[in-house]
Amino acid sequence: MENAIITRGRFESSRRIFLDEDIPYQGDLYEIIIKPIKKKKTARKAGTLKGMIHIKDNFDEPLDDFKEYME
């Protein structure tokens, strides 16, 4: 029976992979199978930014930079 080592990691380049944990030495040859991880989408929740966005009272007033175009 063959052993399997399952770990996660990330690519630095096409020739270098950083693993999240060390794997035990079992000889010089390893077969690496790469499987992309699908991120689970979380449902959006209304109101999570409530109170974090503020608009100034003069938001709708004309800008001084465009006065010459507004005349």
N, C-alpha and C positions, 0 to 999 in steps of 0.2 A: 504494500500500500504506500502511495506517495503522500508526503506531507504538503500541506498548503499553508502559506503565510499570508494573512490578509492584513493590509495596512492602508493608510491613506497617505497622500503626498501631493506635491505640486510640481509642475514643470518649470524649470528655469530656462531651458532651451530644448531643442530637439535631441540633445545628447546628454542632458543632465536632469535627473529627477531627485527632488528632496523628499525623503520619507518622513512622516510624522513620528516614527519610532524606529529604533534599531531592530534589525532582524538578525537572528542567530546565524553564525557562520556554519554553512553546511557544504562547503566546497566552492569551487570557482564558478560554476555555471548555474544560472538561475533563468527560469522562464518568467517573463513579466507579461502579465495580461492587464491592459489598461482599460478601465471602464469609467466613463464620465459620470459624475454625480449629478443627479437632477435635483435642483433646489425646489423645495416645496414652497408654493406660494401661499402666503397667509392672507386671510380675508381682511379687507380694509375695514377700519372701524371709524365711523363718523364722529367728529368732534375731538380727535386726538390732538389737534393743534390749536384748540380753542384757547384764546388768551395769549397766544404767542405771536400773532401777526397784528401789527398796529398800523393804521393809516392816519397821517397827519390831517388836521382840520382844513388846511389849505391845499389839499390834494388836487381839487378840480380847478384851481385858479391858474390863469395863464402864466407861463414861464417868462422871466425877464429876457432870456436869450432869444425869444421869438417875437418880441414886441414889434420890430420893424416889419415883420411879415403879417402881423395882425391888423395893421392900420389900414 
